[in-house]
Amino acid sequence: MVTVWRNALRAGVVLACLSVVGLAAPVPASAADGFATELSGLPDEFSAGDQVSTLSAVVSRNDGGRCVKVRWSMVLSVRGLRLDQVKVDRVEDSGSFPLQIQTEGDIARLTDRQLDPGTLCPDRTVTARYRVAFAEDIDRGRVTLAAEAYDANLRLLARQSVTRNVVGLLASEASATPEPSGSAVAVDPTEPVDASAEPTEEAVAQVPPAAGRPVAGATGGFGLVQAAFLLGGLLLFLGAGLLLKLRQLNRASRGGEADLGGPAYERARRTGRWGAARR
């Protein structure tokens, strides 16, 4: 009984080790010898929007072996954009080709559910076509496409990857530089200027005003009309002040006469009468 438990324990340890190794083992590290894959039809950069780019993945064989069937898998990774902003279709002459899609973070794998209709033989090729489009709300980003060709037993035959920039409509308009106008005229600073020449409206509009000099017709400027109003207000203020001053002087003189009891000749006459009575 103890021996049975020991054997079971050993078997369990071996299976656990194999499971760990199987989980840690990477995707096939290297491609098979004698196979090669190329990606063609790629633009220099992808444009976001309604523009659709058609690219081809071609696998060839030159080792002289037997013919094999091919299953394609496209690995898509993005940076600066999201996977839901990318649309990829696998197409054949008969129409769309069914795909199995797996995503993890910014990486998606699109694998054919069926083997490719073509057969890969020595000195012959098998081609897969993909239509790629990007959403119009993309500003700028990068995309990496890796085409992998497998045989019917999922053995990696060949792999090829490319990276391209994705440019949105806003980024394209911002990067566009305006061409210089052909009507521009170069001015020679050494050429004398005729002071008697009458300036045109266009020249006046282009030349900025000098510092401290008001612009005619500009809002908030200080012209002759404003100066006249200011001068008139100042004169009115001075005139009113003079009138008030004269009125005060007139009142002061009248008050002095009332305190003395009338005019001087009346005061002298009254003094004489009282003097005569006393004698």
C-alpha positions in Angstrom: 0.0 0.0 0.0 2.9 2.4 0.8 4.5 1.5 -2.5 1.3 2.4 -4.4 1.1 5.8 -2.6 4.7 6.5 -3.4 4.3 5.7 -7.1 1.1 7.9 -7.2 3.0 10.8 -5.6 5.9 10.5 -8.0 3.5 10.4 -11.0 1.8 13.5 -9.6 5.1 15.4 -9.3 6.1 14.5 -12.8 2.7 15.6 -14.2 2.9 18.9 -12.3 6.4 19.6 -13.7 5.3 18.8 -17.2 2.3 21.2 -16.8 4.6 24.0 -15.6 7.0 23.4 -18.5 4.0 23.4 -20.9 2.7 26.7 -19.6 6.1 28.4 -19.6 7.0 27.2 -23.0 6.8 30.1 -25.6 5.1 30.1 -28.9 7.2 28.2 -31.5 10.6 30.0 -31.3 11.9 29.6 -34.9 10.4 29.0 -38.3 11.1 25.9 -40.4 13.9 25.8 -42.8 13.3 26.3 -46.5 10.2 28.6 -46.0 9.9 32.4 -46.4 7.1 34.9 -45.9 6.8 38.4 -47.4 4.3 41.2 -46.9 3.5 43.3 -49.9 1.1 46.1 -50.8 1.8 48.1 -47.7 1.7 51.9 -47.9 4.5 54.1 -46.4 1.9 55.1 -43.7 -1.7 54.3 -43.1 -4.3 57.0 -43.3 -7.2 57.0 -40.9 -10.7 57.4 -42.2 -12.5 55.6 -45.1 -9.3 54.7 -46.9 -8.9 50.9 -47.1 -5.5 49.3 -47.7 -5.1 45.8 -49.2 -2.0 43.9 -48.3 -0.8 40.4 -49.2 1.1 37.8 -47.2 3.0 35.4 -49.4 4.7 32.2 -48.3 7.2 30.3 -50.5 9.1 27.1 -50.2 12.5 26.1 -51.8 13.6 23.1 -49.9 12.3 20.5 -52.3 10.0 18.8 -49.8 6.4 17.6 -50.4 3.4 19.9 -50.7 1.7 21.1 -47.6 -1.5 23.0 -46.7 -1.2 26.3 -45.0 -3.1 28.0 -42.2 -2.5 31.8 -41.9 -2.4 33.8 -38.7 -2.0 37.6 -38.5 -0.7 39.2 -35.2 -1.7 42.8 -34.8 -0.2 45.2 -32.2 -1.0 48.9 -31.8 0.5 51.8 -30.0 -1.1 55.2 -29.6 -4.6 53.8 -30.7 -7.0 51.1 -29.6 -7.7 47.8 -31.2 -11.4 48.7 -31.7 -10.2 51.5 -34.0 -8.7 49.0 -36.4 -10.7 46.8 -38.8 -9.0 43.8 -40.5 -10.7 41.5 -43.0 -9.3 38.3 -44.4 -10.5 38.0 -48.0 -10.3 35.4 -50.8 -11.6 35.4 -54.3 -14.9 34.0 -53.1 -15.3 36.7 -50.4 -14.5 37.0 -46.7 -12.6 34.2 -45.0 -13.6 33.2 -41.5 -11.3 34.1 -38.7 -10.7 33.2 -35.0 -9.8 36.4 -33.1 -7.9 36.4 -29.8 -7.0 39.7 -28.0 -4.8 40.5 -25.0 -4.1 44.1 -24.2 -3.0 45.9 -27.3 -2.3 42.7 -29.2 -4.8 40.7 -31.4 -4.3 37.4 -33.2 -6.4 36.7 -36.2 -6.2 33.0 -37.3 -7.9 31.3 -40.2 -10.6 28.9 -39.1 -9.9 26.8 -42.2 -6.8 25.9 -44.2 -6.0 28.1 -47.1 -7.5 27.0 -50.4 -4.0 26.9 -52.0 -1.3 24.3 -51.6 2.3 25.1 -50.9 4.7 23.2 -53.1 8.4 23.7 -53.9 9.0 26.8 -56.0 5.3 27.8 -55.6 3.6 30.3 -53.3 0.4 30.6 -51.3 -1.0 34.1 -50.8 -3.4 35.6 -48.1 -5.0 39.0 -48.6 -6.1 41.3 -45.8 -8.0 44.6 -45.9 -7.0 47.0 -43.2 -8.8 50.3 -42.3 -8.6 52.7 -39.3 -11.2 54.8 -37.6 -11.3 58.5 -38.6 -11.0 59.7 -34.9 -7.4 58.6 -34.7 -4.8 61.4 -34.3 -1.5 59.5 -34.7 -0.2 56.1 -33.8 1.7 53.0 -34.9 0.7 49.5 -35.9 2.7 46.3 -36.3 1.5 43.5 -38.6 3.1 40.0 -38.4 2.0 37.4 -40.9 2.6 33.8 -39.8 2.2 30.7 -42.0 1.6 27.3 -40.3 1.1 23.9 -41.7 -1.9 21.6 -41.0 -0.2 20.5 -37.7 0.3 24.1 -36.5 4.0 24.0 -37.2 5.4 27.5 -37.9 6.7 27.6 -41.4 7.7 31.3 -41.8 7.0 34.7 -40.2 7.3 38.3 -41.4 6.5 41.6 -39.6 6.3 45.2 -40.5 5.6 48.5 -38.6 3.9 51.5 -40.1 2.6 54.9 -38.8 -1.1 55.7 -38.7 -1.9 59.3 -39.4 -5.3 60.9 -38.8 -7.0 63.7 -40.7 -6.2 66.3 -38.0 -2.6 65.3 -37.9 -2.4 65.5 -41.7 -3.8 69.0 -41.8 -1.5 70.2 -39.0 1.6 68.9 -40.7 0.7 70.4 -44.1 2.8 73.6 -44.7 1.4 76.4 -46.8 3.2 77.2 -50.0 4.7 80.7 -50.4 2.6 83.1 -52.4 4.0 84.0 -55.8 2.8 87.6 -55.5 5.2 88.5 -52.7 7.6 91.2 -53.6 11.0 91.5 -52.0 11.9 95.0 -50.7 15.5 96.3 -51.0 16.4 98.1 -47.8 19.0 100.2 -49.6 16.4 101.5 -52.2 15.5 105.2 -51.5 11.8 105.9 -50.7 10.0 108.8 -52.4 8.5 110.9 -49.7 6.1 112.7 -52.1 4.5 109.5 -53.3 0.8 109.2 -52.2 0.3 106.1 -50.0 -2.3 103.7 -51.1 -5.0 102.1 -48.9 -3.2 98.7 -49.1 0.1 100.2 -47.9 -1.6 102.0 -45.0 -3.3 98.8 -44.0 -0.1 96.8 -43.9 2.1 99.3 -42.1 1.5 99.4 -38.3 1.1 102.8 -36.5 4.0 104.4 -34.7 4.2 104.2 -31.0 2.0 106.8 -29.2 0.2 107.8 -32.5 -3.5 107.1 -32.6 -4.9 105.2 -35.6 -7.6 107.1 -37.5 -11.0 105.4 -37.2 -9.8 103.1 -34.5 -12.1 102.5 -31.5 -11.0 104.4 -28.4 -8.8 106.8 -30.3 -8.3 110.5 -29.3 -8.9 112.9 -32.2 -9.8 116.6 -32.9 -13.4 116.2 -31.8 -12.5 114.9 -28.4 -9.9 117.6 -28.0 -12.5 120.3 -28.8 -15.0 118.9 -26.3 -12.3 118.8 -23.7 -11.2 122.4 -24.4 -14.9 123.6 -24.3 -15.5 121.9 -21.0 -12.4 123.5 -19.5 -13.4 127.0 -20.7 -16.9 126.5 -19.3 -15.5 125.4 -15.9 -13.2 128.5 -15.8 -16.1 130.9 -16.8 -18.3 129.4 -14.1 -15.6 129.9 -11.5 -15.1 133.5 -12.5 -18.8 134.2 -12.2 -18.9 132.7 -8.7 -15.9 134.7 -7.7 -17.5 138.0 -8.9 -20.7 137.2 -7.1 -18.9 136.7 -3.9 -17.0 140.0 -4.2 -20.3 141.8 -5.0 -21.9 140.4 -1.9 -18.9 141.3 0.3 -19.0 145.0 -0.9 -22.7 145.3 -0.2 -22.3 143.9 3.3 -19.6 146.5 4.1 -21.9 149.5 3.1 -24.7 148.2 5.3 -22.5 148.0 8.4 -21.5 151.7 8.0 -25.1 153.0 8.0 -25.5 154.3 4.5 -23.5 156.5 2.2 -20.7 158.8 3.4 -22.5 162.1 2.7 -25.5 161.1 4.8 -23.2 160.2 7.7 -21.5 163.6 7.6 -24.8 165.5 7.6 -26.1 163.6 10.6 -23.0 164.3 12.6 -23.3 168.1 12.0 -26.9 168.3 13.3 -26.1 166.6 16.5 -23.1 168.9 17.0 -25.2 172.0 16.6 -27.8 170.9 19.2 -25.2 170.3 21.8 -23.9 173.8 21.6 
